[in-house]
Amino acid sequence: MQKATPFLMFQNGTAEPAALFYTSLFDDAEILQITRYGPNQTGPEGTIMLGAIRIKNLEIAISDSPIKHAFDFTPSFSIFLTCDDEAQFDRYFKSLSKKGEVLMEPANYGFSEKFAWVNDQFDVSWQISL
């Protein structure tokens, strides 16, 4: 095995807006690769067949599924962020929860002085810890 990579499968052409959102939110994030569906391929032309982004040292594969699925993301798989300071925590919480859903409000739950859990506007789940 060469490596293991988390893979986020988006629906309805939202992989690119999600990638652009994440790479604008995290200072060191970048889009590593995008391969788009072309004419007469299985997915809508211009959507992402396969892509990759990096947040810190985590590479995440992304794709727009050409097949409509009855399932989507679940909070039981989430990306865990460890923040350097409260200002960074607050920025990530505000940005990731905007147009999303707060699963656990920011608070001290005993295992972190400040912790929150959110689903962002693309329904990807994030745990944010100070």
Protein Blocks (a to p, Z undefined) as FASTA:
>chain_A
ZZdcdddddehhlmmmmmmmmmmmpmkbccfbdcdddehiabdehiafbdcddehjbccd
ddddfbdcfbdcdfkbccddddfbfklmmmmmmmmmgopacfbdcddehjacbdcddddf
kopacdddZZ
